[in-house]
Amino acid sequence: MIYLVEFLGFFVFILVAGYLLPAGYYYWMYYIRNPHQEPIQHRRPTREGIVREVKMSIVSVAIFAAMAAATLELYKAGLTKIYWEYGRFPRPYFFVSIFLAMVFHDAYFYWSHRFMHWRPVFKYLHAGHHRSIAPTPWAIFAFQPGEAFLQFLGFTLLVMVVPLHPLALLIFLFFDTHMNTAGHTGFEVVPRFIANHPWYQGFNTVSHHDGHHTNLGKNFGSFFNVWDRWMGTFLDARAPAPHGEQAEHDRNLATAEKAADSRSGRRELHGAAS
């Protein structure tokens, strides 16, 4: 009974604070309030696609809530690194821990993301998310069940490895949510003068992740593009596509089309690519 109450509490919290509010805000800002802004892609999302994104996201929220309740049980059993005493670590560690959470999550996201693009598992884990070639903010949790599990597993491992105060964890989750939502907005939200600054080159912009939705073999990172640069999977969203990139892009879209597991999914991909 207690687990059910915890599950329902997490479900409502994640649904509202983690999905409806951020996705709704970005959708309102870029699709309703300022509909004439220049999008990153020439493609436009379809109503059918948005409905699919919302349905998939609600299923993911349920999986997240179940795993959050399970992670809470790990905390109760003393198996996490969550701490409440501010004096347990030097004061600067509070801010260092947020950065460590970003580094840990970014590494986990990069390698789990690349794993999900591995051809034998792509159809079963990640193809559903890539039906959104031109994603909207409603796609932030548009995962197949296996991907939803892997996505949340990273947060469970995070609190078991990195000592975090609950407030630091909430700040990290808030930042991660907005990075994820912005990355699926379809409009660049990072001002050009910041994106082009030398100090910002290790960070991803919206264009970087949006480019991943049109080129499945590039830009796997979350917050940073360091792993992409190290592993040769980085595609600079500000630079012209290198020679042969269009052919690779076409092959990747064909892979996504073949991996779609329903006729409606295939129709949507073909329509978006036309």
N, C-alpha and C positions, 0 to 999 in steps of 0.2 A: 504493500500500500504506500509506504514512504517513497519507494522508488518511482511509483506511478505519479505521485505528487511532484517529485523532483523533475521527472520527465515533462510533465505538463508545464511546470514553471519555466524550464529551459526552453520548451517549444515556443511558448508565448514570447519570452524575452528575445530569443534569436529571430523569430518571425518578425517582430515589430522593430526592435533596435538594430538587428543585424541585417534585415532584408527590406522590409516595407519602407522604413524611414530613409535609409541611404539611397536605395534604388529609386524610390518615389521622388526624392529631392533632386537627384541628378537627371531623372527623366523630365521632371518639370522644368528644370533650369535649361536643358539643352534641346528638348523636343516640343515644349509648350510655350515657355516664356520667350525663348529666343530661337524660333524655328528656322530663321533665315541664316544662321551661322553656317560657315563652310565645314562640312563633315570631312573626316579623314578619307573615307572611301566614297566612290561614286554610287555604290550600292546603297539601297535604303532598306531598312528592316521591314518585314511584312507583319500584318496583324496576326496571321497564323503563327509566325515565328515567335512573337512576343507571348502569345498564349502558351505556346509550348515551353518557353523559357520559365514562365511563372509556374506552370504545373510541375516541371522538373525540379524547380527550386523549392517548392513546398515539400516534396518528397525528401529532398536533401535536408531541409530544416528538421524534419522528423528524425532522420538518421543522426544529425548533429545533436539533437536533444537527447536521444538515447545514449549516445557516446559521452555527452557532457555529464549525464547522470552517472554513468559508469566511472568517469574520471573523478567525479565528486566522491564516489565510494573509495577510489584509490587515495584521495586526499584524507578521508576519514581514517583510513588504515595506515596513514603515515608514509605512503609510498610516493609522495610528490615532494618537490622542493619549495612549495608555497610557504611563506613565513609572514607573520603579522607584526613582529617587533621591529620598529624602525631602527633601533640601535643594534640589531644583530650584525649588520655590516656597516662599514663607513658610509657616511651620507652620500658621497658621490656615486656609490654603487647603485643607488636607486635608478639613476639615469643611465649608468653603464649597463644595467640589467636589461633595460628597454632595447638598447642597441644590440646586446648579445642575443636577445629574443629575435630581433630582426635578422641577424646574421644566421642564427640557427634555422629559422623558418625559411629563409631564402635558399639556403643549401638544401634543406629537405624538399622544398618546393621544386627546385631545379631538377634534382635527380628523380624524384617521384614523377614529375611531369614528363621527363624524358622516357622514363619507364613506360608510362601510359601511352606514349607515342610509338612504342615498340610494336611492330606490325602484328605479332601473334596475339597481343592483348588489346590493341587500339580499339577494335570493334566492340569489345566487351566493357571497356572502362571509360573511354574518352571521346569516342566518335559522336556521342550525343551532344556534348558541349560544342563540338566544331560544326554542328549544323548551323550554328550562328556565325556565318561568315562575316556578316555585318552585325556585331553584337550590340545589344542595348543594355542599360543598367540592370534590367530584369534578368540578365543572363548570369549574374554573379554566382548563383548557386545552381545553375542549370547543369547538374551532373547526373550521370548514371549512378546507381547505388554503390557500385564498387569504387568509383572515383570519390563519391561523398565520404565513404569510409576512409580512404587514403588521405583525403584532404584533412579530415578532423584528427586522424591519427597523429599528424604532425604536431597539433596543439597538445595532445595528450603527452607525447614524448617530450615536448618542450617543457611542460611543468614538472616532468620527472627528471629533467637534466639540469635546467637553469634555475637557480634560486630566484624567485620573483615574489615581490610583495603584491597582494591583490590589486592595489591601485596601479602598480606598474604593468600588471597583466592587462588591466582594463584599458590603459593608455595604448598599449601595444595593439590590442584587439580593435580599438577605435581607429588607430592609424591604418592597420591592415585592412579593415573594412572599407575605408575610404579610398585606399590605394586600389583595392580590387574593383570597387564600383567605378572609380574614375577610369580604370583600365578598360572597362567594357562600355564606356559611354559613347564611343564613336566620334567624339570631338576632343581635340587636344585642349587640355586644361592648364598645362604648364606653359607659362609665357615663353616666347621664343628667346628672349634675352637671358632667361634662367637656363633653359634647355641647352643653349649654346655655350654657357659659361664653362670654362675648364674644370671648375670644382664640381660641376654637376654631371660630368661625363660617366661616372660610375653608377648613376641612378637611371632607372627606367622612366620614360614618359608614357603617356597614353598611346602615342604613335607606335612605340616599340611593341606593346602587347597587342595592339590592334593589328600590327603587321604579322604577328604570330597567327592570327585568325585567317590571314590570306596566304601565309607561307608557313606550313606546318612544321618545317624543319628548322625554324629559326626562333630566337628570342623566347627561351623557356623560363627565364628568371622572373622573380616577383618584384622585390624592392630594387634590387641591383642588377646590373648586367655584367658583373665581374665573372661569374661562372660561364656565361655565354662567351665572353671574350677569351677566357682560358681554354674553353673546349671547342672553339671555332664555330659556335652556333649563333654568333651575334650578327644581326643585320641592322645597320645604323638607319634608323627611320628618317634621318635628316639628309641622307645621301642618296644619290640615284642608285637604282638596283644594278648590281654588277652584271656583266655579260653572262647570259645563260640563266639568270634568275627567274625570268618569266616562264621558261620551260619547266624549271623545278617547281615553280608555283602551280603550274597547270597539273603536273603529276601529283602534287600534294592534294589539290582539290579533287582530283579523280579518286585518290585513295579515300578521302572523306566520303565521297559519294557512294563508293562501293561498300564502305563500312556502315552506312546508315541502315538501320534495321527495320525500316518501314517504308512503304510507298510514299507516304506523306512526307517523310524526311527527305527522300530522294527528290521529290518534286520541289521541295523548298530549296534544296541546294542548287538544283538546275536553274530555278528561277532567279536565285540570288546571283548566280554566276553569269547570267545572260545580260 
